[in-house]
Amino acid sequence: MCAKPFLIAVTKRFDFEVPLGTKGDNLDRFLVRFNEMEQSMRIVDQALRKLPNGPIRVDDPRIIQPPKDEVYGSIEGMISQFEVVFGGVKPPPGDVYFPVEGGNGELGFYVVSDGSGKAYRVHCRAPSFIAMGIFGPLVEGNAVADIVPLFGMLNMIGGECDR
């Protein structure tokens, strides 16, 4: 439901094509993935050109570690580094789910904060685990020899699927 407004907003700012296949077989999926990578590089190149000049991070000593020359050259820099690393960033109490686009699909992080510097709960939603749900219907009706290429086309990461 929210994908269409996002896609419209992206297409107004960036020039790209949506790669589509015609056959749905392994070769077709491979060619689509290859074209997706080319289009992604095209979008990244356009985005980098549109970045405004200026600082790229927030200047807040409670969140950002000081430069290494300050850490090694002054006691204040060392204390600041220590506080950020061991105390952690202290977000307000609450929870948040933040999805990002990974190479295999949506990589999501659910974090619950109790207001301290350490998360109360963290859950990672791995894209490969979710994609395994389609593997059964995808293999159905194909030859046994197609199982390995189909598994490869889904780009499974074994460590994500062992849950």
PLY file of the C-alpha trace (Angstrom):
ply
format ascii 1.0
element vertex 163
property float x
property float y
property float z
element edge 162
property int vertex1
property int vertex2
end_header
0.00 0.00 0.00
2.83 2.43 0.77
5.04 1.17 -2.09
3.26 3.13 -4.82
3.63 6.63 -3.29
7.29 5.84 -2.56
7.86 4.65 -6.13
6.19 7.76 -7.51
8.38 9.99 -5.31
11.52 8.15 -6.43
10.65 8.19 -10.13
10.14 11.96 -10.05
13.68 12.47 -8.71
15.64 9.75 -10.50
15.79 8.51 -14.06
15.76 4.69 -14.18
14.01 1.72 -15.75
12.33 -1.17 -13.94
13.83 -4.40 -15.34
11.22 -6.99 -16.28
11.55 -10.55 -17.53
9.43 -12.29 -20.11
9.87 -16.03 -19.45
10.19 -16.49 -15.68
12.90 -19.16 -15.91
16.29 -19.13 -14.17
18.08 -17.39 -17.04
15.37 -14.73 -17.16
15.64 -14.13 -13.41
19.44 -13.91 -13.72
19.18 -11.32 -16.49
16.63 -9.31 -14.50
18.90 -9.34 -11.43
21.86 -8.23 -13.54
19.80 -5.39 -15.03
18.60 -4.43 -11.53
22.23 -4.01 -10.46
22.91 -1.76 -13.45
19.84 0.35 -12.67
20.86 0.54 -8.99
24.27 1.86 -9.99
22.53 4.40 -12.21
20.34 5.59 -9.30
23.30 5.77 -6.89
25.30 7.78 -9.41
22.42 10.27 -9.78
21.93 10.46 -5.99
25.63 11.18 -5.39
25.54 14.01 -7.91
22.51 15.52 -6.14
24.07 15.49 -2.65
24.49 19.03 -1.33
27.88 20.20 -0.09
28.42 20.40 3.65
28.84 18.20 6.69
27.56 14.64 6.45
27.07 13.84 10.12
25.53 15.49 13.13
27.87 17.41 15.42
26.67 16.04 18.77
29.34 14.73 21.18
26.74 12.55 22.95
26.33 10.49 19.78
29.45 10.88 17.63
32.89 9.74 18.70
35.55 12.46 18.70
38.33 12.44 16.10
41.19 10.05 16.91
43.72 12.85 17.37
41.52 14.23 20.18
41.14 10.78 21.75
44.89 10.16 21.74
45.90 13.77 22.44
43.62 14.95 25.26
41.97 13.54 28.35
38.65 15.18 27.39
38.65 13.38 24.02
39.44 10.07 25.70
36.63 10.52 28.24
34.18 11.46 25.48
35.16 8.35 23.50
34.76 6.19 26.60
31.29 7.60 27.38
30.01 7.06 23.83
31.39 3.53 23.52
30.55 2.17 26.96
27.53 4.30 27.85
25.91 4.06 24.44
23.47 6.43 22.80
20.46 6.94 25.09
17.30 7.10 22.97
13.94 7.81 24.61
11.93 4.79 25.82
9.83 3.17 23.12
10.14 0.88 20.15
10.86 1.28 16.47
11.00 -0.91 13.38
13.33 0.33 10.66
13.51 -1.45 7.29
16.33 -0.96 4.82
16.73 -2.41 1.36
19.34 -5.15 1.39
20.81 -7.15 -1.45
18.34 -9.99 -0.84
15.28 -7.95 0.11
14.05 -6.04 3.13
16.39 -6.15 6.10
14.49 -4.95 9.16
15.52 -4.07 12.69
13.07 -3.92 15.58
14.54 -2.17 18.62
12.93 -1.62 22.02
14.51 1.01 24.27
14.08 1.44 27.99
15.92 4.78 27.91
19.33 3.39 28.83
22.40 3.15 26.62
21.74 -0.53 25.84
18.75 -1.81 23.88
16.15 -3.72 25.89
15.32 -5.90 22.89
16.65 -6.15 19.33
15.31 -8.35 16.55
16.70 -8.59 13.04
14.30 -9.62 10.27
16.54 -11.31 7.74
15.45 -11.21 4.10
16.56 -14.76 3.22
14.41 -16.36 5.91
11.29 -14.66 4.58
12.16 -15.51 0.96
12.31 -19.24 1.79
8.50 -19.17 1.98
8.30 -18.95 -1.82
10.78 -21.79 -2.44
8.21 -24.62 -2.20
5.76 -23.18 -4.74
8.67 -22.12 -6.96
10.13 -25.65 -7.13
6.77 -27.33 -7.62
6.40 -28.72 -11.13
10.07 -28.20 -12.07
12.75 -30.81 -12.67
14.98 -31.96 -9.80
17.93 -30.40 -11.65
16.24 -26.98 -11.31
16.32 -27.03 -7.49
19.92 -25.84 -7.14
19.65 -22.99 -9.68
16.32 -21.89 -8.16
17.89 -21.85 -4.70
20.78 -19.82 -6.12
18.45 -17.36 -7.84
16.77 -16.64 -4.51
20.27 -15.81 -3.22
19.79 -17.61 0.07
22.17 -16.96 2.94
22.29 -20.16 5.00
23.01 -18.36 8.26
19.76 -16.44 7.93
17.69 -19.56 7.25
18.81 -21.77 10.14
16.25 -20.41 12.56
0 1
1 2
2 3
3 4
4 5
5 6
6 7
7 8
8 9
9 10
10 11
11 12
12 13
13 14
14 15
15 16
16 17
17 18
18 19
19 20
20 21
21 22
22 23
23 24
24 25
25 26
26 27
27 28
28 29
29 30
30 31
31 32
32 33
33 34
34 35
35 36
36 37
37 38
38 39
39 40
40 41
41 42
42 43
43 44
44 45
45 46
46 47
47 48
48 49
49 50
50 51
51 52
52 53
53 54
54 55
55 56
56 57
57 58
58 59
59 60
60 61
61 62
62 63
63 64
64 65
65 66
66 67
67 68
68 69
69 70
70 71
71 72
72 73
73 74
74 75
75 76
76 77
77 78
78 79
79 80
80 81
81 82
82 83
83 84
84 85
85 86
86 87
87 88
88 89
89 90
90 91
91 92
92 93
93 94
94 95
95 96
96 97
97 98
98 99
99 100
100 101
101 102
102 103
103 104
104 105
105 106
106 107
107 108
108 109
109 110
110 111
111 112
112 113
113 114
114 115
115 116
116 117
117 118
118 119
119 120
120 121
121 122
122 123
123 124
124 125
125 126
126 127
127 128
128 129
129 130
130 131
131 132
132 133
133 134
134 135
135 136
136 137
137 138
138 139
139 140
140 141
141 142
142 143
143 144
144 145
145 146
146 147
147 148
148 149
149 150
150 151
151 152
152 153
153 154
154 155
155 156
156 157
157 158
158 159
159 160
160 161
161 162
